[in-house]
Amino acid sequence: MHDYPCVNYVIRRMLKVIPLTEEKLIYDLNLFLGKMWNQAPEVTMSEEYWNYLNVILNKYLSTLPEEIVNKIRIVYNNESSNT
């Protein structure tokens, strides 16, 4: 599925590539991240957490510029960026 230790790691990396102008997306990701603060890492690797991240991303990706979507995709898929 993913080569990340947990979903909160992915969210933190995504927040680094999302422009500050995308306030609603940033807010939703931070809200989700805040709900995980006391969860064990093995819990945040669960399908439930990945599915919830997908719900958040699907809510916003269609409205984002392609460049931002590609950066988010690279982080999500744990790919290397050549930029």
Backbone hydrogen bonds in HBPLUS format (Angstrom, degrees):
<---DONOR---> <-ACCEPTOR-->    atom                        ^
c    i                          cat <-CA-CA->   ^        H-A-AA   ^      H-
h    n   atom  resd res      DA  || num        DHA   H-A  angle D-A-AA Bond
n    s   type  num  typ     dist DA aas  dist angle  dist       angle   num
A0009-TYR N   A0006-CYS O   3.16 MM   3  5.62 137.3  2.35 108.6 119.0     1
A0007-VAL N   A0044-THR O   3.01 MM  37  5.60 169.1  2.02 131.8 134.6     2
A0010-VAL N   A0007-VAL O   2.99 MM   3  5.14 115.1  2.43 100.6 116.1     3
A0011-ILE N   A0007-VAL O   2.96 MM   4  6.30 162.2  1.99 159.5 164.5     4
A0012-ARG N   A0008-ASN O   3.05 MM   4  6.16 161.2  2.08 141.7 146.5     5
A0013-ARG N   A0009-TYR O   3.11 MM   4  6.38 153.3  2.18 144.6 151.7     6
A0014-MET N   A0010-VAL O   2.84 MM   4  6.13 154.6  1.90 152.0 159.9     7
A0015-LEU N   A0011-ILE O   2.89 MM   4  6.13 158.8  1.94 155.3 160.3     8
A0016-LYS N   A0013-ARG O   3.16 MM   3  5.32 141.3  2.32  99.5 110.3     9
A0017-VAL N   A0014-MET O   2.91 MM   3  5.40 146.8  2.02 113.1 122.6    10
A0018-ILE N   A0014-MET O   3.10 MM   4  6.27 129.6  2.37 153.3 167.6    11
A0022-GLU N   A0019-PRO O   3.01 MM   3  5.82 167.4  2.03 124.2 128.1    12
A0026-ILE N   A0022-GLU O   3.04 MM   4  6.23 169.2  2.05 158.8 162.4    13
A0027-TYR N   A0023-GLU O   2.82 MM   4  5.94 156.1  1.88 145.8 153.1    14
A0028-ASP N   A0024-LYS O   2.93 MM   4  6.18 165.3  1.95 150.7 153.8    15
A0029-LEU N   A0025-LEU O   2.93 MM   4  6.15 162.9  1.96 155.6 160.3    16
A0030-ASN N   A0026-ILE O   2.89 MM   4  6.03 161.5  1.92 150.3 155.8    17
A0031-LEU N   A0027-TYR O   2.82 MM   4  6.00 152.3  1.90 149.9 158.2    18
A0032-PHE N   A0028-ASP O   3.00 MM   4  6.18 161.9  2.03 146.7 150.9    19
A0033-LEU N   A0029-LEU O   2.85 MM   4  6.04 159.5  1.89 147.3 153.9    20
A0034-GLY N   A0030-ASN O   2.84 MM   4  6.00 151.7  1.92 144.1 151.4    21
A0035-LYS N   A0031-LEU O   3.18 MM   4  6.48 137.4  2.37 139.8 150.3    22
A0035-LYS N   A0032-PHE O   3.11 MM   3  5.21 129.9  2.37  97.6 110.7    23
A0036-MET N   A0033-LEU O   3.08 MM   3  5.34 153.1  2.15 105.7 114.2    24
A0039-GLN N   A0036-MET O   2.98 MM   3  5.26 172.2  1.99 125.6 125.4    25
A0043-VAL N   A0040-ALA O   2.90 MM   3  5.31 136.1  2.09 111.1 123.7    26
A0044-THR N   A0040-ALA O   3.22 MM   4  6.67 152.5  2.30 151.5 159.4    27
A0046-SER N   A0043-VAL O   3.06 MM   3  5.41 162.8  2.09 113.5 117.8    28
A0049-TYR N   A0046-SER O   3.17 MM   3  5.55 124.3  2.49 104.9 116.6    29
A0050-TRP N   A0046-SER O   3.21 MM   4  6.60 161.1  2.24 150.6 156.0    30
A0051-ASN N   A0047-GLU O   2.79 MM   4  5.94 159.3  1.83 154.1 160.0    31
A0052-TYR N   A0048-GLU O   3.07 MM   4  6.29 152.8  2.15 141.1 148.0    32
A0053-LEU N   A0049-TYR O   3.03 MM   4  6.29 155.8  2.09 146.8 153.1    33
A0054-ASN N   A0050-TRP O   2.95 MM   4  6.22 154.3  2.02 146.6 153.9    34
A0055-VAL N   A0051-ASN O   2.97 MM   4  6.31 148.3  2.07 145.9 154.2    35
A0056-ILE N   A0052-TYR O   3.12 MM   4  6.45 160.9  2.16 149.9 153.6    36
A0057-LEU N   A0053-LEU O   2.94 MM   4  6.22 169.6  1.95 157.0 159.6    37
A0058-ASN N   A0054-ASN O   2.84 MM   4  5.92 166.0  1.86 153.0 157.0    38
A0059-LYS N   A0055-VAL O   3.16 MM   4  6.27 139.1  2.33 140.2 150.0    39
A0059-LYS N   A0056-ILE O   3.18 MM   3  5.26 130.6  2.43  97.7 110.7    40
A0060-TYR N   A0057-LEU O   3.05 MM   3  5.46 140.1  2.21 108.7 118.8    41
A0061-LEU N   A0057-LEU O   2.84 MM   4  5.76 163.1  1.87 171.2 176.5    42
A0063-THR N   A0060-TYR O   2.94 MM   3  5.63 156.1  2.00 124.5 131.9    43
A0064-LEU N   A0061-LEU O   3.28 MM   3  5.27 156.6  2.33 102.8 109.6    44
A0068-ILE N   A0065-PRO O   3.05 MM   3  5.52 123.4  2.38 110.0 122.8    45
A0069-VAL N   A0065-PRO O   3.07 MM   4  6.40 163.1  2.10 155.7 161.0    46
A0070-ASN N   A0066-GLU O   2.88 MM   4  6.09 159.1  1.92 153.4 158.4    47
A0071-LYS N   A0067-GLU O   3.16 MM   4  6.42 151.0  2.25 138.7 146.1    48
A0072-ILE N   A0068-ILE O   2.94 MM   4  6.23 159.7  1.98 154.3 159.6    49
A0073-ARG N   A0069-VAL O   2.85 MM   4  6.07 157.5  1.90 149.8 156.6    50
A0074-ILE N   A0070-ASN O   2.96 MM   4  6.15 156.0  2.02 146.2 152.0    51
A0075-VAL N   A0071-LYS O   3.14 MM   4  6.42 159.9  2.18 146.4 151.0    52
A0076-TYR N   A0072-ILE O   2.83 MM   4  6.04 169.4  1.84 155.9 159.4    53
A0077-ASN N   A0073-ARG O   2.86 MM   4  5.95 162.6  1.89 153.1 157.0    54
A0079-GLU N   A0074-ILE O   2.90 MM   5  4.97 162.2  1.94 149.0 152.2    55
A0078-ASN N   A0075-VAL O   3.09 MM   3  4.99 155.0  2.16 101.4 109.1    56
